[in-house]
């Protein structure tokens, strides 16, 4: 049993190091962060879904609301400057953004909405997100609150609820540079 202890300790330390690397990047500013919305139980949205009506959507749970507040508190406590927050128009994403960063700095950005099932429409939406990410040149951080499928389409990473993926940007592509879990 003792021979497995070093491996167990290493597995526990790796996520903490990844998180610290993410915070170091954010403290320096100039980063783009894809933030998965906080906990919203269930999958998909009801058949009567309307983008402007939260009663027809999956919404944040009490845990998700607390998680969103914690995200904002940690950005503040870790001195990670935020220049702009863009969000999906879906209530669970918008509420995550507003609870974390305040509603005055949050701006809806339609390409961050849940990806559609049609491949051509989804590809166009991914291209619009990628264009916005690659053109960002601010000195603080750009936070983009979106959905797991969007983050996975851009980076290949499937985030957990309320997880942040800090991007490494190339000339015409992005990848995950670091991740921060807020659970």
Kinemage of the C-alpha trace (Angstrom):
@kinemage 1
@onewidth
@group {chain A} dominant
@subgroup {mainchain}
@vectorlist {calphas} color= white
{ca unk a 1} P 0.000 0.000 0.000
{ca unk a 2} L 2.797 2.431 0.858
{ca unk a 3} L 4.405 1.955 -2.552
{ca unk a 4} L 1.304 3.619 -4.153
{ca unk a 5} L 1.467 6.655 -1.853
{ca unk a 6} L 3.895 8.689 -4.039
{ca unk a 7} L 1.735 8.101 -7.117
{ca unk a 8} L -1.400 9.121 -5.234
{ca unk a 9} L 0.280 12.285 -3.950
{ca unk a 10} L 1.503 13.140 -7.455
{ca unk a 11} L -2.002 12.783 -8.855
{ca unk a 12} L -3.352 15.118 -6.187
{ca unk a 13} L -0.632 17.723 -6.769
{ca unk a 14} L -0.935 17.929 -10.592
{ca unk a 15} L -4.375 19.666 -10.626
{ca unk a 16} L -3.176 22.207 -8.059
{ca unk a 17} L -0.107 22.996 -10.170
{ca unk a 18} L -2.227 23.363 -13.287
{ca unk a 19} L -4.506 25.761 -11.450
{ca unk a 20} L -1.566 27.815 -10.148
{ca unk a 21} L -0.104 28.035 -13.657
{ca unk a 22} L -3.468 29.361 -14.837
{ca unk a 23} L -3.582 32.019 -12.134
{ca unk a 24} L -0.030 33.099 -12.982
{ca unk a 25} L -1.072 33.651 -16.607
{ca unk a 26} L -4.182 35.594 -15.575
{ca unk a 27} L -2.304 37.860 -13.154
{ca unk a 28} L -0.139 38.986 -16.085
{ca unk a 29} L -3.227 39.893 -18.128
{ca unk a 30} L -3.707 39.805 -21.869
{ca unk a 31} L -5.247 36.326 -21.765
{ca unk a 32} L -8.468 34.952 -23.217
{ca unk a 33} L -10.403 32.676 -20.886
{ca unk a 34} L -13.185 30.327 -21.935
{ca unk a 35} L -15.347 29.808 -18.862
{ca unk a 36} L -17.925 27.034 -18.821
{ca unk a 37} L -21.144 28.145 -17.153
{ca unk a 38} L -21.613 27.080 -13.521
{ca unk a 39} L -23.703 24.090 -12.402
{ca unk a 40} L -27.052 23.855 -14.219
{ca unk a 41} L -28.532 20.379 -13.648
{ca unk a 42} L -29.716 18.295 -16.575
{ca unk a 43} L -28.764 18.131 -20.232
{ca unk a 44} L -30.068 20.079 -23.178
{ca unk a 45} L -32.979 22.482 -23.004
{ca unk a 46} L -36.746 21.835 -23.031
{ca unk a 47} L -38.622 21.660 -26.353
{ca unk a 48} L -40.298 25.018 -25.612
{ca unk a 49} L -36.897 26.749 -25.328
{ca unk a 50} L -36.855 30.514 -25.923
{ca unk a 51} L -33.542 32.385 -25.790
{ca unk a 52} L -35.022 35.382 -23.948
{ca unk a 53} L -37.130 33.434 -21.442
{ca unk a 54} L -35.246 31.835 -18.545
{ca unk a 55} L -38.361 29.875 -17.511
{ca unk a 56} L -37.919 27.782 -20.682
{ca unk a 57} L -34.239 26.933 -20.089
{ca unk a 58} L -31.996 24.966 -17.775
{ca unk a 59} L -30.856 27.411 -15.118
{ca unk a 60} L -28.185 27.579 -12.459
{ca unk a 61} L -28.781 25.511 -9.357
{ca unk a 62} L -28.164 26.984 -5.890
{ca unk a 63} L -24.737 25.318 -6.091
{ca unk a 64} L -24.177 26.932 -9.501
{ca unk a 65} L -25.057 30.385 -8.172
{ca unk a 66} L -22.565 29.937 -5.306
{ca unk a 67} L -19.980 28.613 -7.738
{ca unk a 68} L -20.381 31.686 -9.973
{ca unk a 69} L -19.938 34.038 -7.005
{ca unk a 70} L -16.826 32.108 -5.974
{ca unk a 71} L -15.377 32.476 -9.476
{ca unk a 72} L -15.657 36.267 -9.279
{ca unk a 73} L -14.298 36.372 -5.738
{ca unk a 74} L -11.263 34.332 -6.764
{ca unk a 75} L -10.559 36.540 -9.792
{ca unk a 76} L -10.607 39.520 -7.418
{ca unk a 77} L -8.588 37.818 -4.650
{ca unk a 78} L -5.973 36.571 -7.113
{ca unk a 79} L -5.663 40.041 -8.694
{ca unk a 80} L -6.520 38.756 -12.165
{ca unk a 81} L -7.485 41.871 -14.159
{ca unk a 82} L -10.631 41.547 -16.263
{ca unk a 83} L -11.069 43.971 -19.171
{ca unk a 84} L -14.203 42.498 -20.663
{ca unk a 85} L -16.702 39.679 -20.109
{ca unk a 86} L -18.589 38.273 -23.080
{ca unk a 87} L -21.344 35.746 -22.524
{ca unk a 88} L -23.701 33.420 -24.291
{ca unk a 89} L -27.300 34.651 -24.321
{ca unk a 90} L -28.446 31.505 -22.483
{ca unk a 91} L -29.580 32.316 -18.942
{ca unk a 92} L -27.206 29.857 -17.233
{ca unk a 93} L -24.195 31.449 -18.944
{ca unk a 94} L -25.374 35.052 -18.539
{ca unk a 95} L -26.203 34.465 -14.849
{ca unk a 96} L -22.764 32.915 -14.309
{ca unk a 97} L -21.125 35.975 -15.874
{ca unk a 98} L -23.231 38.502 -13.947
{ca unk a 99} L -22.887 36.749 -10.569
{ca unk a 100} L -19.128 36.438 -11.034
{ca unk a 101} L -18.253 39.792 -12.561
{ca unk a 102} L -21.263 42.105 -12.128
{ca unk a 103} L -23.809 42.953 -14.773
{ca unk a 104} L -22.198 46.254 -15.793
{ca unk a 105} L -19.171 44.613 -17.454
{ca unk a 106} L -21.029 41.729 -19.112
{ca unk a 107} L -21.898 41.873 -22.804
{ca unk a 108} L -23.834 39.220 -24.736
{ca unk a 109} L -22.001 37.717 -27.705
{ca unk a 110} L -24.231 35.450 -29.793
{ca unk a 111} L -21.449 33.159 -31.111
{ca unk a 112} L -20.974 31.957 -27.507
{ca unk a 113} L -24.502 30.445 -27.541
{ca unk a 114} L -24.817 26.651 -27.450
{ca unk a 115} L -23.574 25.185 -30.739
{ca unk a 116} L -26.360 24.169 -33.109
{ca unk a 117} L -26.739 20.585 -34.346
{ca unk a 118} L -26.250 21.573 -37.996
{ca unk a 119} L -22.525 21.120 -38.841
{ca unk a 120} L -22.294 24.144 -41.168
{ca unk a 121} L -23.960 26.490 -38.669
{ca unk a 122} L -21.775 25.135 -35.845
{ca unk a 123} L -18.614 25.641 -37.937
{ca unk a 124} L -19.604 29.252 -38.707
{ca unk a 125} L -20.199 29.882 -35.008
{ca unk a 126} L -16.821 28.365 -34.060
{ca unk a 127} L -15.171 30.582 -36.694
{ca unk a 128} L -16.846 33.689 -35.202
{ca unk a 129} L -15.633 32.763 -31.697
{ca unk a 130} L -12.135 32.067 -32.986
{ca unk a 131} L -12.000 35.393 -34.830
{ca unk a 132} L -12.956 37.301 -31.650
{ca unk a 133} L -10.409 35.368 -29.585
{ca unk a 134} L -7.544 35.924 -32.024
{ca unk a 135} L -8.229 39.661 -32.392
{ca unk a 136} L -8.100 40.329 -28.618
{ca unk a 137} L -5.176 42.617 -27.644
{ca unk a 138} L -6.229 44.076 -24.280
{ca unk a 139} L -3.897 44.377 -21.306
{ca unk a 140} L -6.395 42.750 -18.923
{ca unk a 141} L -8.116 39.426 -19.494
{ca unk a 142} L -11.063 38.689 -21.765
{ca unk a 143} L -13.475 36.208 -20.157
{ca unk a 144} L -15.894 34.404 -22.475
{ca unk a 145} L -18.673 32.526 -20.645
{ca unk a 146} L -20.032 29.729 -22.787
{ca unk a 147} L -20.958 26.031 -22.951
{ca unk a 148} L -18.909 22.819 -22.807
{ca unk a 149} L -19.501 21.938 -26.471
{ca unk a 150} L -18.167 25.347 -27.574
{ca unk a 151} L -15.012 24.998 -25.488
{ca unk a 152} L -14.477 21.455 -26.730
{ca unk a 153} L -14.932 22.537 -30.364
{ca unk a 154} L -12.255 25.216 -29.959
{ca unk a 155} L -9.730 23.370 -27.784
{ca unk a 156} L -10.512 19.650 -27.650
{ca unk a 157} L -10.980 20.040 -23.867
{ca unk a 158} L -14.326 19.094 -22.259
{ca unk a 159} L -14.562 21.354 -19.170
{ca unk a 160} L -16.441 20.678 -15.943
{ca unk a 161} L -19.130 23.029 -14.641
{ca unk a 162} L -17.585 26.405 -13.850
{ca unk a 163} L -14.134 25.442 -15.149
{ca unk a 164} L -11.926 27.981 -16.920
{ca unk a 165} L -9.670 27.173 -19.863
{ca unk a 166} L -6.962 29.762 -20.507
{ca unk a 167} L -6.028 29.807 -24.170
{ca unk a 168} L -2.719 29.720 -25.981
{ca unk a 169} L -3.280 31.606 -29.223
{ca unk a 170} L -1.517 30.884 -32.498
{ca unk a 171} L -1.856 32.644 -35.814
{ca unk a 172} L -5.111 30.931 -36.700
{ca unk a 173} L -5.842 28.472 -33.887
{ca unk a 174} L -6.114 28.120 -30.138
{ca unk a 175} L -5.325 25.430 -27.589
{ca unk a 176} L -5.588 25.030 -23.833
{ca unk a 177} L -2.614 26.615 -22.051
{ca unk a 178} L -3.957 26.055 -18.519
{ca unk a 179} L -7.140 25.220 -16.650
{ca unk a 180} L -8.665 26.444 -13.405
{ca unk a 181} L -11.320 24.459 -11.548
{ca unk a 182} L -13.591 26.448 -9.239
{ca unk a 183} L -15.258 23.522 -7.445
